Amino acid sequence: MKFLVDINCDLGESYGAYKVGNDAEIMPYITSANIACGFHAGDPLTMEQTIALAKKHGVAVGAHPGYPDLMGFGRREMQLTYEEAKSYIIYQVSALQGFAKVFGVNLQHVKPHGAMYNTALKDAELARAITEAIVELDGNLIVFAPPKSALAKTAAEVGLRVAHEFFADRAYNPDGSLVSRKKPGSIIEEPKKVVERAVKAVKEGLVEAFNGEIVELGVVQTICVHGDTPTAIKLAQVLRSGLAKAGVEVKPVSHFI
């Protein structure tokens, strides 16, 4: 049996005088880049530079829209109306589409950021606003979302392709949600453990929760690694080689879904 998976990373999150992450160093080890669109992080110059870097390395480009929350890095939940949420997505994704067009790059996917992502996993109205905005912009775009989430369900309902996402460097709760970053052990930094989890998720569709329970994920098509953690570059490098050694081919998700 042939196993295929994509490795994605949140990038382009520097803005103004502030540098966030290690974009140039991590880019060679991933296949899809989720680029911040200026609301939770990023700015026009950073968006432009990140797309150029992705193109250089043959990495697929996606939009990473979030709440308008620079102070909280988009990790604080906001109460938005359907109309507000939809407009925010259209605004951010179309901005990145403009830069992509200039560089002759096709936008591959959309992955909401932080609190917007986490809320859309359970909030059907927010998920609907996000996915309807995306399909109106470009019905060929792929939505990144966890299996069985409201975001994945509504994306499929409006006719979008969905890449089921697994977080290799984040601890899971028994219900399949991610352990809060505020809790100890929520970020997994041991390379060997990250690789073992990723291989199990891709080949068996399973992950062990923080309490030892086994969570059924289903088919996993893209794996997220975070670029702003201290061991991010090492993790991405080891993950890429570890998957290859386990017989898992790594390529942009648009190549196989």
Secondary structure, 3 states (H helix, E strand, C coil): CCEEEEEEEEECCCECCECCCCHHHHHHHCCEEEEECCCCCCCHHHHHHHHHHHHHHCCEEEEECCCCCCCCCCCCCCCCCHHHHHHHHHHHHHHHHHHHHHCCCCEEEECCCHHHHHHHCCCHHHHHHHHHHHHHHCCCCEEEECCCCHHHHHHHHCCCEEEEEEECCECECCCCCECCCCCCCCECCCHHHHHHHHHHHHHHCEEECCCCCEEECCCCCEEEECCCCCCHHHHHHHHHHHHHHCCEEECCHHHCC
